[in-house]
Amino acid sequence: DNRIADLSYLTFPCVQVLNLSLNLLTSFEELPRCPRLAVLNLAGNKLSNLGETARLGTQLQELRLRNNPVVWNVPQYRKLLFEKLPSLRIVDGISREELQKMDQDLERT
C-alpha cells in the first residue's frame, strides 16, 4: 500500500509486468505509459469504471482488478474488457475461453 494516486506523467518503455495493487488509483488515465505491458495488477485500488482502457496498450494479456468498485458496479466487466482489449487473455483469473463457456452454460439453463 503505497498510496499512489497518479503515475500518468511517467513512461516505462520496457516494463512487461507491473504491480500497482493496494493503492489509490481511480482511473486508467492515472497509469503510466507502458507500451510493452503484458501483466498488470490493479487489485485493491479505487477504479470505478472502464473508461480509458486504451491506455492499457495493445499487448496486455492479463489484468487483475479484484477489490475495485468497477468489479461490483459494471455488469459483465470481464466481457467488456475482453471486447475492448483484443490481446487480453485473462481478467481476474478467468480466461476469455472460460468466460465464453460460462456464458454458454448460462444460456442453456
Residue pairs with C-beta under 8 A, 6 or more apart in sequence:
1 22
1 23
2 22
2 23
3 23
3 24
4 20
4 23
4 24
4 25
5 23
5 24
5 25
5 26
5 30
6 25
6 30
7 20
7 30
7 31
7 32
8 29
8 30
8 31
8 32
8 33
9 32
10 32
10 33
11 32
11 33
11 34
12 18
12 32
12 33
12 34
13 34
13 35
13 36
14 36
15 32
15 34
15 36
15 37
16 36
16 37
16 38
16 39
17 37
17 38
17 39
17 40
18 32
18 34
18 37
18 39
18 40
18 41
19 41
20 31
20 40
20 41
20 42
20 45
21 41
21 42
21 43
21 44
21 45
21 64
22 43
22 44
22 45
23 44
23 45
24 45
24 46
25 31
25 42
25 45
25 46
25 47
26 45
26 46
26 47
26 48
27 47
27 49
27 51
27 52
28 47
28 50
28 51
28 52
28 53
28 55
28 56
29 51
29 52
29 55
31 40
31 55
31 56
33 55
34 57
35 57
35 59
36 57
36 59
37 56
37 57
37 59
37 60
38 59
38 60
38 61
38 62
39 60
39 61
39 62
40 56
40 60
40 62
40 63
40 64
41 64
42 63
42 64
42 65
42 68
43 64
43 65
43 66
43 67
43 68
44 66
44 67
44 68
45 67
45 68
46 68
46 69
47 65
47 68
47 69
47 70
48 68
48 69
48 70
48 73
49 70
49 73
49 74
50 70
50 74
50 77
50 80
50 81
50 84
53 81
53 84
53 85
54 84
56 63
56 85
58 86
58 87
59 87
60 85
60 87
60 88
61 87
61 88
61 89
61 90
62 88
62 89
62 90
62 91
63 81
63 85
63 88
63 90
63 91
63 92
64 91
64 92
64 93
65 71
65 77
65 91
65 92
66 92
70 77
71 77
71 92
74 80
77 91
78 91
78 92
78 94
78 99
79 99
79 103
81 88
81 91
82 88
82 91
82 96
82 99
88 96
89 95
89 96
90 96
91 99
94 102
